[in-house]
Amino acid sequence: MPEFEAVVGLEVHLHLKTKSKMFCGCDANYFGDPPNTHTCPVCLGLPGVLPSVNAQAVDFGILFGLALNCTIAPWTQFHRKSYYYPDMPKNYQISQYDLPIAEHGYLEVEGQKVRIKRVHLEEDAAKSTHPDGTAYSLIDLNRAGSPLIEMVTEPDIRTPEQARIFLAHIRSIAQTLGVSEANPEEGKMRADVNVSVRPVGGPLGTKVEIKNLNSFRSVARALEFEIKRQQELLRSGRRVEQATLGWDEAAGKTYLMRLKEGEADYRYFPDPDLPPIVIDEAWLARLRAAMPELPAQKYARYVEQGVRPYDAEILAYNASLARFFDEALASYQGNPQTIANLLNADVAGYLNERGLEVQETALTPTNLAQLAGLFERREITNRVLAQLLPEVMEGADPLRLVEERGLRSVSDEGSLRPIVERVVAANPRVVEQVRGGNLKAANALLGPIMKETRGTAKADVVKKMLGEMLGVEL
């Protein structure tokens, strides 16, 4: 049987972080507001209205294209994409056709270039809701006219995991640039997947499109299922039918939405109400000068500063963590890896348990740097660090907590000896086991000592003392 490989391309929509909609002055921040409260004659598509282009959205489109190594169009324009659907009040969408704002870029993912076919600007449709058990749909027009970036890749992705990482990198770039919150859970980042399977190195197979993917995990799971389904069809001598599929997250499988379709005739033509946009070198120079350090550049800097590549990637490709890490480093004189360890392990565990982002807590970069310094200088133990972390996450000063509670590490054998002797005397059976060669049994002595010293005793000092008292090497 031939070996098969998947061929995957992505279409990604990003909701832009502008104050107003794409072609009118309506507030674009409608999330959580009552339906149909962010509308005007322009985004309702009423007769006689005149749209105007949101200048910030154009800047965001150019910035995003530059970050993806795209060629920026010196001359671009908006088109009308004509089709009827209940969530499109005008019966056409203002989008871009053959002259997108940016094209022919790439993004490196795990050492491989994923080519970017195009990046263009457009307006979003309204939102349709289909109440269970009813014969009608409801339309919320708050979203109609919201500014979007649509980005289309070439079919260069080969695995579900690569697709997931690519999307995570796109989100990080968008958040770092400040062009989008790129939050899939709020619909601010949406992805459709095109996938086919072919013999390795062979011609492209029959493509299917998967819609309704609302998380990176869903993208990966849908691809895993669909690649396996297509491989099983081909191995059994059957063929894959071109189709548009949905994804059922609960069932963990794709389902048919509609069968093969020809390319729709959207009757594109230049929007007569919107003039072309000329992007000159001065405009590009202004935006290049405003370009922040991108995640790939952060990653390289972190590694150069001594952070392990694994930790550097986690930090660099999470915009909020990267910002926090950089602010903590600004007031830290120790090894950056210590702060990276805290953020990626202790802090991450706290956040995951509560479903929070670091900016949603009272933790400050200064307090994190102080906590890391105490630990790196061995002024507090692992156990004390774990005790203090919840309070530090809630805004407490770690230096003050350590001083007020007397939690600095104790390495003075004179002060520790009475405690160690007392624990040894109270546990004759354990002592006998240790002396008999079961060195792991010494942990049963270490625990009570750490408890009595409230976790402040240095473990290596205690082990050395126990070894000397019991005549073994721990």
C-alpha positions in Angstrom: 0.0 0.0 0.0 1.3 3.5 -0.8 2.3 5.9 2.0 0.0 8.9 2.1 0.6 12.4 3.2 -1.9 15.2 4.0 -1.9 18.5 2.1 -3.4 21.3 4.2 -4.2 25.0 3.6 -5.8 27.4 6.0 -8.1 30.4 5.6 -7.9 32.6 8.7 -10.1 35.5 9.6 -9.0 38.0 12.3 -11.4 40.5 13.8 -9.5 43.8 13.9 -9.1 45.8 17.1 -10.4 49.1 15.7 -12.7 51.5 17.6 -15.2 51.7 14.7 -16.4 49.3 11.9 -14.7 49.0 8.5 -16.8 51.4 6.6 -18.9 53.4 9.1 -18.6 55.0 12.5 -20.4 52.3 14.6 -18.6 51.1 17.7 -16.9 47.9 16.7 -16.7 46.6 20.3 -20.1 45.0 20.5 -19.2 41.8 22.3 -21.7 41.1 25.1 -24.1 43.9 24.1 -27.7 43.4 23.2 -28.4 42.4 19.5 -28.8 45.1 16.9 -27.6 48.0 19.1 -24.4 48.8 17.1 -25.9 49.7 13.7 -26.4 52.6 11.4 -27.7 53.2 7.8 -24.3 52.2 6.3 -23.9 48.8 8.0 -27.6 48.2 7.6 -27.2 48.6 3.8 -29.9 51.3 3.5 -30.3 53.2 0.2 -28.3 56.3 -0.4 -25.5 55.8 2.1 -21.8 56.4 1.5 -19.2 54.2 3.1 -15.7 55.5 4.0 -12.6 53.4 4.7 -11.4 52.9 8.3 -7.8 54.2 8.0 -6.6 52.3 11.1 -7.8 49.1 9.6 -5.7 49.7 6.5 -2.7 50.4 8.7 -3.4 47.1 10.6 -3.6 45.2 7.3 -0.2 46.6 6.1 1.4 45.9 9.5 0.1 42.3 9.4 1.4 41.8 5.9 4.8 43.2 6.8 5.0 40.8 9.8 4.3 37.9 7.4 7.1 38.9 5.0 4.5 39.9 2.3 4.8 42.2 -0.6 2.6 45.3 0.1 0.5 46.5 -2.8 1.4 50.0 -4.0 -2.1 50.3 -5.3 -5.1 48.4 -3.9 -8.9 48.8 -4.0 -12.1 47.3 -2.6 -14.6 45.3 -4.6 -18.2 44.3 -4.2 -18.6 40.5 -3.7 -22.3 40.0 -4.7 -24.3 37.2 -3.1 -27.6 36.9 -1.2 -27.6 35.5 2.4 -29.8 36.7 5.3 -26.8 37.9 7.3 -25.6 40.2 4.5 -27.8 43.3 4.6 -26.5 44.9 1.4 -26.7 41.6 -0.6 -23.0 42.1 -1.3 -19.9 42.2 0.9 -17.2 44.8 0.5 -13.9 42.9 0.2 -10.8 42.8 -2.0 -10.4 40.6 -5.1 -7.4 40.6 -7.5 -5.6 43.5 -5.8 -5.2 42.5 -2.1 -3.3 44.7 0.3 -0.6 42.1 0.7 0.5 38.8 -0.9 3.3 36.3 -1.4 4.6 36.1 2.1 5.7 33.3 4.4 5.8 32.2 8.1 8.4 29.8 9.4 6.9 27.0 11.5 9.4 24.5 13.0 12.0 25.3 10.4 9.6 25.1 7.5 8.2 28.0 5.4 4.5 28.1 5.1 3.7 30.4 2.2 1.1 33.1 2.6 -0.9 33.5 -0.6 -2.7 36.7 0.2 -3.8 39.0 3.0 -6.8 41.2 2.3 -9.3 43.5 4.2 -13.0 43.1 4.2 -16.1 43.5 6.3 -17.8 40.8 8.4 -21.3 39.6 8.0 -24.0 39.6 10.7 -24.5 36.7 13.0 -27.3 34.2 12.4 -28.8 32.3 15.4 -31.0 29.2 14.9 -33.1 28.6 18.0 -33.7 24.9 18.8 -37.1 23.7 17.8 -38.1 26.7 15.7 -38.7 27.2 12.0 -36.9 30.6 11.9 -33.5 32.2 12.4 -32.6 35.4 14.2 -30.1 37.9 12.9 -27.9 40.1 15.1 -26.5 42.9 12.9 -24.0 44.2 15.5 -21.2 42.3 13.7 -22.2 43.4 10.2 -19.5 45.7 8.8 -16.9 44.8 11.4 -13.3 45.0 10.0 -11.6 41.7 9.2 -8.3 40.5 7.8 -8.6 37.4 5.8 -5.3 35.5 5.3 -5.0 32.5 3.0 -2.0 30.1 3.0 -0.7 27.9 0.2 -1.2 24.2 0.8 2.1 23.8 2.6 1.0 22.3 5.9 1.4 18.5 6.3 0.3 17.6 9.8 -2.5 18.6 12.3 0.2 19.6 14.8 1.9 21.9 12.3 -1.5 23.5 11.6 -2.1 24.1 15.3 1.3 25.6 15.8 0.9 27.8 12.7 -2.4 29.2 14.1 -0.8 29.8 17.5 2.0 31.8 15.8 -0.5 33.8 13.8 -2.4 34.6 17.0 0.8 35.7 18.7 1.8 37.9 15.8 -1.6 39.6 15.7 -1.6 40.2 19.5 2.0 41.4 19.5 1.2 43.9 16.7 -2.0 44.9 18.6 -4.1 44.5 15.4 -6.5 41.9 16.9 -7.2 40.2 20.2 -7.3 37.0 18.1 -9.4 35.2 20.6 -11.1 32.1 19.0 -13.6 31.7 21.9 -15.1 35.2 21.1 -15.0 34.6 17.4 -12.2 37.1 16.9 -10.1 34.5 15.1 -11.8 32.0 12.9 -10.2 29.3 10.7 -11.5 27.1 7.8 -9.4 24.2 6.7 -8.8 22.8 3.3 -7.4 19.2 3.3 -6.6 16.5 0.9 -4.6 13.3 1.0 -2.3 12.0 -1.7 0.5 9.4 -2.1 3.7 10.9 -0.9 5.0 13.3 -3.6 2.1 12.5 -5.9 -0.4 14.9 -7.5 -2.9 16.8 -5.2 -5.9 14.8 -4.1 -9.5 15.8 -3.9 -9.9 18.7 -1.4 -12.6 19.1 1.2 -13.2 22.1 3.3 -13.9 21.9 7.1 -15.9 24.8 8.7 -17.1 25.5 12.2 -13.7 25.2 13.9 -13.6 27.5 16.9 -10.3 26.5 18.6 -6.8 25.4 17.7 -7.6 22.1 19.3 -10.6 21.6 17.1 -8.5 22.3 14.0 -6.0 19.6 15.0 -8.7 17.1 16.0 -10.7 17.7 12.8 -7.6 17.3 10.6 -6.6 14.1 12.4 -10.1 12.6 11.8 -10.4 13.8 8.2 -6.9 12.7 7.2 -7.6 9.2 8.6 -11.1 9.1 6.9 -9.6 10.0 3.5 -6.7 7.5 3.9 -9.2 4.7 4.7 -11.3 5.6 1.6 -8.2 5.6 -0.7 -6.8 2.3 0.7 -10.2 0.6 0.1 -10.2 1.7 -3.5 -12.9 4.3 -3.1 -12.6 8.0 -3.9 -12.9 11.2 -1.8 -15.8 13.5 -2.9 -15.2 17.2 -2.9 -17.4 18.6 -0.2 -17.9 21.2 2.5 -17.8 19.6 6.0 -18.7 20.7 9.5 -17.0 19.6 12.7 -18.9 18.1 15.6 -16.7 18.7 18.6 -18.7 16.5 20.9 -18.8 13.5 18.6 -15.2 14.1 17.4 -16.0 13.7 13.7 -16.8 15.7 10.6 -20.2 15.7 9.0 -21.4 16.6 5.5 -22.8 20.2 5.0 -23.0 20.2 1.2 -21.5 18.2 -1.7 -19.2 19.4 -4.5 -19.7 23.0 -5.5 -18.2 24.9 -8.4 -16.5 28.2 -7.8 -19.3 30.7 -7.0 -19.7 33.6 -9.4 -19.6 36.5 -7.0 -19.6 39.1 -9.9 -16.8 41.1 -8.3 -16.5 44.7 -9.5 -14.7 47.7 -8.0 -16.8 49.4 -5.4 -17.8 52.7 -7.0 -18.2 54.5 -3.6 -14.6 53.8 -2.5 -11.5 55.2 -4.2 -8.4 53.1 -4.7 -5.7 53.3 -2.0 -2.2 54.3 -2.9 0.4 53.0 -0.4 3.6 55.0 -0.9 7.1 54.5 0.6 6.5 57.1 3.3 3.5 55.3 4.5 5.4 52.0 4.6 8.4 53.6 6.4 6.1 55.0 9.1 4.6 51.6 9.8 8.0 49.8 9.6 9.3 52.2 12.2 6.3 51.4 14.5 6.8 47.6 14.1 7.3 46.0 17.5 9.7 43.1 18.2 8.0 40.1 16.6 7.7 36.7 18.4 10.5 35.1 16.2 12.8 37.9 17.2 11.8 37.5 20.8 12.6 33.8 20.7 16.1 34.5 19.3 16.7 37.1 22.0 15.6 34.9 24.8 17.8 32.0 23.7 20.7 34.4 23.4 20.1 35.6 27.0 20.4 32.0 28.2 16.8 30.7 28.2 16.3 27.1 27.1 14.8 26.9 23.6 11.7 25.1 24.8 10.9 27.8 27.4 11.9 30.6 25.0 9.3 29.4 22.5 6.5 29.2 25.1 7.2 32.7 26.2 7.9 34.3 22.8 4.7 33.0 21.2 2.4 34.1 24.0 2.1 37.9 23.7 0.9 38.5 27.3 3.6 36.2 28.8 6.3 37.7 26.7 5.4 41.2 27.7 5.3 40.1 31.4 8.6 38.3 31.1 10.4 41.3 29.5 9.1 43.6 32.3 10.2 41.2 35.0 13.7 40.9 33.4 14.0 44.7 33.4 14.3 44.7 37.2 16.2 41.3 37.6 19.9 40.8 37.9 19.9 37.0 38.0 19.6 34.2 35.4 16.6 34.8 33.0 16.0 31.0 33.1 14.8 31.3 36.7 12.0 33.7 35.8 11.2 31.5 32.7 10.9 28.5 35.0 8.5 30.3 37.3 6.3 31.6 34.5 6.2 28.3 32.5 5.7 26.0 35.5 4.5 27.5 38.8 2.7 30.5 37.4 1.3 28.6 34.5 -0.1 25.9 36.8 -1.8 28.5 38.9 -3.3 30.2 35.8 -4.4 26.9 34.2 -6.1 25.8 37.4 -8.2 28.9 37.5 -8.6 29.5 33.7 -6.9 32.9 33.9 -4.3 34.9 31.9 -1.4 36.5 33.7 -2.8 40.0 33.1 -6.0 39.0 34.9 -4.2 38.5 38.2 -2.6 40.9 40.6 0.9 39.5 40.0 3.3 42.3 39.1 6.6 41.8 37.1 8.5 43.4 40.0 7.1 40.9 42.6 7.8 38.0 40.2 11.4 39.2 39.8 11.8 39.5 43.6 10.4 35.9 44.1 12.8 34.6 41.5 15.7 36.4 43.1 14.9 35.0 46.6 14.8 31.5 45.1 17.9 31.8 42.9 20.0 33.1 45.8 18.6 30.2 47.8 17.2 32.5 50.4 13.9 30.5 50.2 13.3 26.8 49.5 11.1 25.1 46.9 8.5 24.5 49.5 8.4 28.1 50.7 8.2 29.3 47.1 5.1 27.1 46.6 3.6 28.4 49.8 4.1 32.0 48.8 3.1 31.8 45.2 -0.8 32.1 45.6 -0.4 35.2 47.7 2.2 36.7 45.4 -0.3 36.0 42.5 -2.8 38.0 44.5 -0.5 41.0 44.7 1.5 40.4 47.9 5.1 41.5 48.2 7.3 38.3 48.5 10.1 40.1 50.4 7.6 41.4 53.0 6.1 37.9 53.4 9.4 36.3 53.9 10.6 38.8 56.5 7.3 38.9 58.5 7.0 35.2 58.7 10.7 34.3 59.1 10.7 32.1 56.0 14.3 32.6 54.9 16.2 29.4 54.3 17.9 27.9 57.3 21.3 26.3 56.6 22.8 26.8 60.1 23.5 23.2 61.4 23.5 24.5 65.0 19.9 25.7 64.8 18.7 22.6 62.8 20.5 20.0 65.0 17.9 19.8 67.8 15.1 19.4 65.3 16.9 16.7 63.3 17.9 14.8 66.5 14.3 15.0 67.8 12.9 13.6 64.5 15.5 10.8 64.4 14.7 9.8 68.0 11.0 9.7 67.3 11.3 7.4 64.3 13.5 4.3 65.3 11.9 2.0 62.7 12.7 4.4 59.8 16.3 4.8 61.2 16.7 1.1 61.2 15.5 0.8 57.6 17.9 3.5 56.5 20.9 1.9 58.3 19.9 -1.4 56.7 20.4 0.1 53.2 17.0 1.5 52.3 18.2 5.0 51.7 14.8 6.1 50.2 13.3 5.6 53.7 15.2 8.8 54.8 12.5 10.8 53.0 10.1 9.8 55.9 12.5 11.7 58.2 13.0 14.7 55.8 9.2 15.4 55.7 8.7 16.0 59.5 11.9 18.1 59.6 10.6 20.3 56.8 7.2 20.6 58.4 8.7 21.7 61.8 10.8 24.3 60.1 7.9 25.4 57.9 9.8 24.5 54.8 12.7 26.8 55.5 15.4 24.1 56.1 17.6 23.6 53.2 17.1 20.0 52.1 20.7 19.4 51.1 21.9 20.5 54.6 19.3 18.3 56.3 20.3 15.3 54.2 23.9 15.8 55.0 23.1 16.0 58.8 20.9 12.9 58.6 23.6 11.0 56.8 26.2 11.9 59.4 23.9 10.9 62.3 22.9 7.6 60.7 26.3 6.7 59.3 25.2 6.5 55.7 25.6 8.7 52.6 22.4 10.3 51.4 
